[in-house]
Amino acid sequence: MFGGISVGRSGSAQLVAEQAAGFFRGDEDRAAVLLHHAEGRPLVEVGLALDLSTDAAALRVSAGCETAKWSLTKVNSGAGN
């Protein structure tokens, strides 16, 4: 559950979600990415789950992916140490 949003997933997906928690700006970005990419839900459903328009859900997914990518690049380059 992220910020009151239930995101069902398998045990391995749960582990990935917990490990990746620090790579997102907030629970809503993380939930949007997980709903769309981990669960394969269309953006319309992501928007409904998060009480957002489809366009706003797409922006959350995009922003969440970019933030996670930047965070992972920073960690992999050793900048986080």
Secondary structure, DSSP 8 states (H G I E B T S, - for coil): -BTTB-----HHHHHHHHHHGGGSSSHHHHHHHIIIIIS---HHHHHHHHT--HHHHHHHHHHHHHHHHHHHHHHHTTTT-
